[in-house]
C-alpha cells in the first residue's frame, strides 16, 4: 500500500514541501495530497502591491504540479483528528474525511486583531488575498485628500504604508507604531526608513497604542487619529484548527516541533512555517515570516523522506541572513542580521535594495512554481512504509 502524505495549505511552505517530497520519493510508494482553499498560489509577500491595484502573474497549482504525482484537493480544512490520523476537508461537494499516514500542517497565519474593539468591523488587512482585494476596492473609491492609517510598525506595516503612499500620492497616509519607527533596525536602517516615509509624505505616529477602531478614526492612548480607511498590520495569528486538537501547541497556538519539524506529541505530524513553534539559533523561536517558512519546509520534507527511506536525517538549523523591506517600487532596505535575527550595522538601501528584494521575491515564487526543477533528485523507494507512526498506530499494534 502507498504511504499517504497529506499537506495542509499551499502557501510558500506547503507548496515547497509537496514539491520537494515529489522529487525525492517514488510515486509507486507514496501518495501526496495537497489541500488548499484556492486554486492558485498566492505570493503573500506581495499582497500590499495587490492592495494598491497591481496585478500579479497567476500561478495555478494544477499547472505547477502537473506531472509530479501531487494531487490537488480544493477545500477548506474544517477538522483534524490527530489521534485517528484524519482530516476533514470541506469543498464544493461538501465535507470529506481523508486519512493520512504522515501529515504536514502548513495552514499558516492570518491577521490578528489582538482583541482591539472595532477592528473586525472597520479595519482592512493584507494578510491574505481576500483581504488585499477588499482593501484594493476600498482604496480605489477614495477621493484625493482622504486619510489612510496603517496600524503596525513591523515589516508589513512599513511596506503597506510606503506602497499606498507611492501609488496614491493624493491620499493622506499615516502610520501608527506601538514603539519607535523601525526600532529593531540598525541606526542606518532606521534613518533610511524615516527618510523614505517622509519623502512619500507619510505621517508617523510613534509610541502610539491603538485601543479601538471606528469607521472614521482610530482611538489611541493619546489623541484620536482620523482615518477613512484603517489598515491593520499589527500582528499575525495562526490558524485555530491545531489548538482544538490533541497536538501539543504553544500559547500562540503553534504546533511544538523538534529540530526536524516533527510534532513532539504526534510523530506522524509535521508543522512548518508560521504554524510551527520551531527554535532557531540561540534557542529563540523563529519569527513568522517567509524567511523562516521556506527553510522549515525544506527541513520537514527532507526529514520525512529520510525516515521513510532509511536515509540520514538533516542536521541543519534554520538561521537568518537579512531582513528585506520594500519601500515602494523603486526603494527598499536590506538589513543584514545575525543568525538569530539581530540587526548588524550593515545595510543596503535605495534602488539596489529594491532590486535585491525583488530578486528574493521572484526566486521564492519560482521555487514554488517549479517544484520539479533544479538539480535532479533520484526518487528513493520507501523502505519503511509505516514510518513515521503516530500514537493511534502505536496503540493499534500494541
VONU-482329 format. One record per residue (C-alpha): x, z, y. Coordinates in steps of 0.001 Angstrom, whole numbers, plus 500000, padded with zeros to 6 digits. Last residue first. Layout:
// residues N
XZY ...
***
This chain:
// residues 398
500054520989497092 499991517220497480 496778517449499533 498210520222501697 501241518082502520 499046515111503334 496949517200505735 500055518647507408 501610515230508048 503957513027506104 506683510970507771 507092509462505303 504716508303502579 506116504772502381 509704505986501911 511736502863501111 510158500646503742 511927497317503779 514094496509506784 513447493732509252 516811492408510375 516939492693514143 517611489574516174 519296490245519537 516741489666522263 513172488512521905 510465489908519614 508823492202522186 508809489604524951 506131490879527362 507351494470527171 510999493602527795 509990491142530495 507941493824532272 510889496228532322 513285493452533379 510970492389536197 510573495909537558 514325496597537442 515082493237539068 512615494002541848 514208497392542432 517662495814542800 516292493128545142 514678495812547322 517878497882547264 519901494923548498 517304494274551214 517612497747552675 519340500669550995 521699501559548177 522553505223547733 525490507501546867 525416511213547737 524046512178544302 520475513340543797 519640515480540783 517934513698537861 519396515491534807 521927512705534146 522947512851537796 521282510664540392 521726507437542341 519037506877544950 518131503214545237 516057502725548372 513980499753549423 513253497006551885 511925493470551839 508600493743550024 507603497161551316 509550500361550809 510263500039547086 511829503158545593 514205503187542616 515502506513541327 518862506332539597 520828506978536419 518684509289534332 519090510504530774 517319510114527436 519259511775524588 520981509745521891 521012510923518277 519153508104516582 518212508851512959 520221507017510323 518268504890507873 516102505881504926 513676503043505624 510647505028506728 512619507741508493 514847505264510284 511953503081511426 510078506088512802 513189507331514618 513938503889516088 510384503586517391 510400507118518833 513742506727520613 512795503321522017 509573504778523402 511440507794524809 513848505438526614 510867503449528026 508963506481529263 511619508382531193 512432505676533739 508774504621533674 507986508053535051 506594511490534255 509629513753534554 511706514656531517 511635518392530853 514948520121531650 517175521350528820 520290520395530753 519886516749529832 516371515762528760 513578517594527020 510342515998525926 506814517187526654 505234513878525717 502146512124527121 504035510824530177 506202508646527951 506138509053524199 504402511123521530 504982510934517778 502574512136515103 503261512217511346 505283515430511646 502355517438513099 503372520712514808 506711519823516418 505415516360517286 508135513735516858 509820512301519943 513173512153518068 514567515062520108 511596517251519243 508099516937520649 505510519083522451 502443516968523234 501613517104526945 498544519079528037 500240520494531144 500499523959529611 502341522368526706 500741520946523583 500867521755519885 498506519364518130 495319520991516859 493228518667519024 491334519006522333 494576519152524357 495607515789522925 492482513996524234 492883515063527885 495023512096529066 497904513448531121 497623514494534751 499529512909537619 500344514124541115 499781513973544853 499104510232545038 495613510326546610 494812507507549031 492358508630551731 490464505916553640 488571506308556931 491005509084557698 491193511716560462 493682514556559836 492278518096560010 494551520632561801 496578523107559795 496214524190556182 494734520750555653 491321519095555504 491356515342555077 489171513072557163 486301510554557254 484533510905553914 485915514368553239 488957515541551293 489939519187550964 492853521626550865 495751519312551737 498980521257552243 501152519899555046 504864520618555136 505422517162556651 502831514972558369 504386511507558690 502910508811560936 503688505362559538 504510502759562199 506480500468559898 509701501285561747 508970504998561378 508488504519557639 511807502680557398 513776505252559409 512384508239557533 513091506633554178 516638505799555258 517372509304556538 516066510886553361 518295508675551216 521371509344553319 520741513108553160 520290512870549362 516743512823548018 514603515734546800 513327516447550332 511957512919550650 509817513973553632 509724517773553695 507179519547551558 503429519155550997 503546515581552278 500829513819554291 501492510136555027 499808508194557838 498727504592558369 496857503330561467 495918499779560473 496904496540562220 500238496461560399 498287495741557196 500708494480554528 503647496467555889 501672499662556442 499972499385553054 503256498817551224 505096501609553067 502361504175552415 501976503184548765 505714503236548051 506252506631549682 503214508109547931 504261506807544523 507796508186544900 506618511623545991 505216512578549396 501580512954548431 498401512200550355 498297508690551839 496122508586554957 494514505359556154 493006505085559640 491137502256561290 492880500427564107 492029496950562915 488952496840560720 488855497971557104 486973495834554568 490082494563552773 491285498152552419 488152499037550459 488448496099548035 492109496857547372 491326500544546865 488836499680544106 491365497266542596 494047499975542570 491663502468540966 490631500056538222 494306499123537646 495545502669537133 497390505395539075 496796503704542446 494162506147543681 491266506416546134 489740509571547623 486123510384548553 484162511737545610 486978512717543238 488991514246546078 486101516169547640 487373519623546728 491039519817545619 491157520752541930 494581519208541432 493080515722541910 495497514433539273 495732510675538851 496113509265535386 498543509797532545 499986508194529439 497998507341526336 501164506790524306 500462508746521111 502288507080518219 500542507829514941 502010507514511452 499975507399508241 496846506339510060 493089506196509538 490789504426511999 487282505614512862 485068503155514711 482703503680517641 480572500873519045 480861497093518853 482166496694522405 484778499366521821 485008503031520915 488088504103518962 488085507273516868 491446508360515496 492246509662512030 495026511624510307 492878514401508858 494874517144510591 495467515177513802 491796514427514288 491662512269517406 488586511164519342 487413508878522138 490266506376522312 488887503473524320 488696500009522841 490474496749522172 492352496654518851 495469494479518896 497083493843515505 500889493614515529 502119491078512968 504579489631515464 503208486084515536 501288486547518772 502203489901520321 502621488785523932 499908486137523692 497299488550522348 498525491163524827 497609489016527817 500201489149530636 498610488073533931 501064487414536797 500379489730539684 498157489093542685 498874490850545975 495913492254547895 497263495564549207 496027497533546195 497764495125543806 501073495880545513 500494499625545132 499829498827541471 503363497529540978 504818500416538946 501768500233536702 502541496750535488 499351496448533440 499457494527530155 496258492621529482 493354493086527047 492322496497528442 491247499668526599 494232499696524276 494891500298520582 497942498716518940 497746498502515152 500900498105513052 500513497508509303 503707498240507395 505294497224504099 504838493466503841 505342493141507564 508896494409507108 510055496875509740 512539496488512582 511168493809514880 507551494981514535 508689498542515251 510261497426518538 507157495508519565 504788498396518875 507046500978520536 507587498811523634 503848498226524020 503127501940523762 505783502890526319 505160500338529064 501403500667528794 499707499793525554 497951502999524544 497501504552521118 499923503136518558 498688503197514969 501092502826512048 499631502361508570 502172502225505734 501124499327503552 500000500000500000 
***
